[in-house]
């Protein structure tokens, strides 16, 4: 299907040689090397619908980049199957390349010694984009990314933020239905990050592009993604909407209430536990899998007790993901 | 046709970009020429101190480094970016090439303009002019055509050797060191009639690393020493074709290695 990504049981194993400790061990490894298999990605299955932005998350070394490399045709999987806009990327690399745009935050796809605009026009020739279409698209990108202020500069003289904005434009100039972004905003300042996010939102909402994004920036996930896939040690451990993940791992809220009567009897409420009591200060927290949301808990506390002040601490997405990672490690 | 147009356009833009850094541009040309200083010294010593070598007179011997240098200069100009591809692999540039609808090998060649090739070719053309002016041979159209074919074949053979090393580099990045050794080897032994070397070394440079096919065998055929090379005359005479065949083989190896590319990191 145009614009969709289908991943079925995808695995990639790398074989490396283990060096034994000490000089004798090193010499033994030289004569009789011990090969070990490292399963970078193991049997992962997920789909991305056309026009959807999916965040592929996981700690460093989880297998995110390897997954993206298989979907962009850079690596061939050890087993399993993937289709990107109906094309098997590692079997028809050049055909797949016409359907996708890719940005690797730490590498540029532009010609280092050339002014950015020259790189754009070379890419126009490579992808055989009509001149008028190319000019119109460039103008559209310029309106959000403000490229024209530096697009006559050589790539080697650009700042990181400028360079990545140019890379984003370069990846989308041929109008690909599917876009892969591997940590696109790494190392950027907040202003440029926001500009990039706005650009991505525009590309998904207005242009209907399918985007697969990896990032460690949870603000980015919160602002852009509705659905996340979490992988750890190469395995898919979670696939769901942000709300579902919050419900599952984000119930780490606390309601801190100041009671009018410091000696009032405090009893647990359904799904709400009393964590601490210190004079008039009482701290409530979630109790069990059916705990209410922080707002429901706040309402319940206010209705049940006479309080003079309340404050809430809610876990942000970073805490939620940390909890999810810890859960994944334990599984 | 579009591929040729793109290649020409990128080359033109890259060349123009290098021209804009004038000092860097001139330095690169100088480096290209200075790099060949050992060949220039060899040619000077040969002409001023010796009457010949291994049964060849000096003017005949001079044809060997001249052919090799010209082939090398053309290799650097047209196909030389494959030498040093290890850096492109380490920097993840190969990953970027794989996401574009264009052959990776072509993108590698179009990454930058090899300004040092101008220096290489300047020395090579000077050396060839010197070799031809001292030559006692009757330069018939047949001999001239064979010399041209030998230079082109030599270019392809050098490209084949470096492409084979680059193919290994796609799987084992440390293989890049071999390309430095190879360059050293070509520079050291490429200018001699190999019959002056011990048989084992000559055999290695014929059947192991087929350096002899770059310039020694073609020069032997041109100067009438073709029957004294230690290989059948027909094989020595077919050197230009050996270069082309080796290059085609190396490109098959490159494609196979690219399919098994494991990338760097993540």
Interface residues (C-beta under 8 A of the other chain):
Chain A: X14 X61 X64 X65 X66 X69 X72 X73 X74 X75 X76 X93 X94 X95 X97 X98 X100 X102 X104 X106 X107 X108 X109 X111 X112 X113 X114 X118 X122 X125 X126 X127 X128 X154
Chain B: X2 X5 X6 X9 X10 X13 X14 X17 X18 X91 X92 X93 X95 X96 X98 X99 X100 X101 X102 X111 X112 X259 X260 X261 X262 X263 X265 X266
